[in-house]
């Protein structure tokens, strides 16, 4: 896939909800990235790991290697710092040594929507979890007009990371650092829900 020489975009969006937070956007008003025609399938579209208070843990979601290639690419890397776990979905606090089983599922493999569970799990505001989301295998023809040109470059510069609460039809933009030159998004994660890239 070609790499686009578009400048890094710093996105100054609030991650939370409320009057001072960002406007929620209905699904119908967003265009999500989609897998390129020749994108390899995901090797582990659903995976899980135990996060433990007091230890650093992480999980990776990989693509299969493309035909003729030895190395594969990542869709995401999710890290939970030793002090990231804060509250369980029922509101009880994590103590050092406590653990929780985290499930990561690519619930929409066409648009690379990722679901994190258990829903309602909360991370520390001072030591949040970290999500690195890569879109190297996404189609560069963002507007689906059959050609990749400057219009798609401009649309790629508008890409944002969005989160969606379980059961909602609205998405909220998340504070993120997006580098379109290497097609990567990096963001602090404070709670569990669905995440996706869209404009």
C-alpha positions as CSV (number, residue, x, y, z in Angstrom):
1,X,0.0,0.0,0.0
2,X,1.2,3.5,-0.7
3,X,2.1,5.8,2.2
4,X,0.6,9.2,2.1
5,X,2.9,12.2,3.0
6,X,0.3,13.9,5.1
7,X,1.2,15.9,8.2
8,X,0.7,14.6,11.7
9,X,-2.6,15.6,13.2
10,X,-2.9,16.4,16.9
11,X,-6.5,16.0,17.9
12,X,-7.7,18.1,20.8
13,X,-10.9,16.3,21.8
14,X,-12.1,15.4,25.3
15,X,-12.4,11.7,26.0
16,X,-15.4,12.0,28.3
17,X,-19.0,13.0,28.0
18,X,-20.9,15.8,29.5
19,X,-21.6,19.5,28.8
20,X,-17.9,20.3,28.3
21,X,-17.2,17.2,26.2
22,X,-17.5,16.7,22.4
23,X,-20.6,16.5,20.4
24,X,-21.8,12.9,19.9
25,X,-22.1,11.9,16.2
26,X,-24.7,9.4,14.9
27,X,-23.4,6.4,13.0
28,X,-25.2,7.6,9.9
29,X,-23.0,10.8,9.8
30,X,-19.7,9.0,9.9
31,X,-17.6,7.3,7.2
32,X,-15.5,4.5,8.7
33,X,-12.3,3.3,7.2
34,X,-12.6,-0.1,5.5
35,X,-10.3,-2.9,4.6
36,X,-8.4,-2.6,1.3
37,X,-9.4,-5.2,-1.3
38,X,-6.0,-7.0,-0.9
39,X,-5.8,-6.6,2.9
40,X,-4.8,-9.9,4.5
41,X,-7.3,-11.4,7.0
42,X,-6.8,-11.0,10.7
43,X,-4.8,-13.8,12.4
44,X,-6.5,-13.3,15.8
45,X,-9.7,-11.3,15.4
46,X,-10.8,-12.2,18.9
47,X,-8.3,-12.6,21.7
48,X,-8.0,-12.1,25.5
49,X,-5.5,-11.6,28.3
50,X,-5.4,-11.1,32.0
51,X,-4.7,-7.6,33.2
52,X,-3.3,-7.5,36.7
53,X,-2.9,-4.5,39.1
54,X,0.8,-4.2,39.8
55,X,2.0,-5.6,36.4
56,X,2.4,-4.4,32.9
57,X,0.3,-6.4,30.4
58,X,-0.5,-6.1,26.7
59,X,-2.3,-7.7,23.8
60,X,-1.7,-7.5,20.0
61,X,-4.1,-8.1,17.2
62,X,-2.2,-9.2,14.0
63,X,-3.0,-9.6,10.3
64,X,-1.8,-12.7,8.5
65,X,1.3,-12.1,6.4
66,X,0.4,-11.0,2.9
67,X,1.2,-13.6,0.1
68,X,4.9,-13.7,-0.5
69,X,5.7,-11.7,2.7
70,X,7.4,-13.1,5.8
71,X,6.4,-10.3,8.2
72,X,2.8,-9.4,9.1
73,X,1.3,-6.1,10.2
74,X,-0.6,-5.1,13.4
75,X,-4.1,-3.8,13.7
76,X,-3.7,-2.7,17.3
77,X,-1.6,-2.9,20.4
78,X,-3.3,-2.4,23.7
79,X,-1.2,-1.9,26.9
80,X,-2.4,-1.9,30.5
81,X,0.2,-0.3,32.8
82,X,0.9,-1.7,36.3
83,X,-1.2,1.1,37.8
84,X,-3.9,1.4,35.1
85,X,-6.7,-0.8,36.5
86,X,-9.0,1.4,38.6
87,X,-12.6,0.2,38.9
88,X,-14.5,-2.9,37.9
89,X,-17.8,-2.6,36.0
90,X,-19.6,-2.9,39.4
91,X,-17.7,0.1,40.8
92,X,-15.4,-1.7,43.1
93,X,-11.7,-0.7,43.2
94,X,-8.8,-2.9,42.1
95,X,-6.2,-3.7,44.7
96,X,-2.6,-4.7,43.9
97,X,-2.6,-8.3,42.7
98,X,-6.3,-8.2,41.5
99,X,-6.8,-9.2,37.9
100,X,-9.5,-9.1,35.2
101,X,-9.9,-11.0,32.0
102,X,-10.0,-8.5,29.1
103,X,-11.5,-9.5,25.7
104,X,-10.6,-7.7,22.5
105,X,-12.8,-8.5,19.5
106,X,-12.8,-7.0,16.0
107,X,-16.5,-6.9,15.8
108,X,-16.6,-5.4,12.3
109,X,-13.6,-6.8,10.3
110,X,-14.6,-4.7,7.2
111,X,-14.4,-1.4,9.1
112,X,-12.0,-2.5,11.8
113,X,-14.4,-1.7,14.6
114,X,-12.9,-3.1,17.8
115,X,-14.9,-4.1,20.9
116,X,-13.3,-4.2,24.4
117,X,-14.9,-6.0,27.3
118,X,-15.9,-6.1,30.0
119,X,-18.0,-3.0,29.3
120,X,-17.8,-0.5,32.1
121,X,-14.2,-1.4,33.1
122,X,-12.4,1.9,34.2
123,X,-8.8,2.8,34.0
124,X,-6.8,5.4,36.1
125,X,-7.0,9.0,34.9
126,X,-3.3,9.4,35.8
127,X,-2.1,6.0,34.4
128,X,-4.6,5.2,31.6
129,X,-4.4,2.2,29.4
130,X,-2.9,2.9,25.9
131,X,-4.3,2.0,22.5
132,X,-2.1,2.0,19.4
133,X,-4.4,1.5,16.3
134,X,-2.9,1.1,12.9
135,X,-4.7,1.5,9.6
136,X,-2.0,0.4,7.1
137,X,-4.3,-2.2,5.7
138,X,-7.2,0.2,5.1
139,X,-8.3,1.3,1.7
140,X,-6.7,4.6,0.6
141,X,-9.7,5.4,-1.6
142,X,-11.6,6.9,1.4
143,X,-14.5,8.3,-0.7
144,X,-15.0,5.1,-2.8
145,X,-14.9,7.0,-6.1
146,X,-12.6,4.5,-7.7
147,X,-9.4,6.7,-7.7
148,X,-6.9,7.6,-5.0
149,X,-6.1,11.3,-5.3
150,X,-5.8,14.6,-3.3
151,X,-9.4,14.4,-2.2
152,X,-8.5,11.1,-0.3
153,X,-5.4,12.8,1.1
154,X,-7.6,15.5,2.5
155,X,-10.1,13.0,3.9
156,X,-7.3,11.0,5.6
157,X,-6.2,14.2,7.4
158,X,-9.8,14.4,8.8
159,X,-9.7,10.9,10.3
160,X,-10.5,10.7,14.0
161,X,-10.6,8.0,16.6
162,X,-14.2,7.5,17.9
163,X,-15.6,5.5,20.8
164,X,-19.1,4.1,21.1
165,X,-20.8,3.0,24.3
166,X,-22.4,-0.4,24.4
167,X,-25.9,-0.2,23.0
168,X,-25.6,3.3,21.6
169,X,-25.9,4.5,18.0
170,X,-23.7,7.5,18.7
171,X,-20.0,7.9,18.6
172,X,-17.8,10.4,20.5
173,X,-14.4,11.6,19.3
174,X,-11.4,10.6,21.5
175,X,-8.3,12.6,22.2
176,X,-5.6,11.0,20.0
177,X,-2.4,11.6,18.2
178,X,-2.8,10.5,14.5
179,X,0.2,10.2,12.2
180,X,-1.1,9.7,8.7
181,X,2.4,9.3,7.3
182,X,2.8,6.0,9.1
183,X,-1.0,5.4,9.4
184,X,-1.1,5.1,13.1
185,X,-3.3,6.4,15.9
186,X,-2.2,6.5,19.6
187,X,-4.6,7.3,22.4
188,X,-5.1,7.1,26.2
189,X,-8.0,4.8,27.1
190,X,-10.0,5.4,30.2
191,X,-12.9,2.9,29.8
192,X,-14.2,0.1,27.7
193,X,-16.5,0.4,24.7
194,X,-16.2,0.2,20.9
195,X,-13.4,2.0,19.0
196,X,-13.1,2.8,15.3
197,X,-11.5,5.3,12.9
198,X,-13.8,7.5,10.8
199,X,-14.2,11.0,9.3
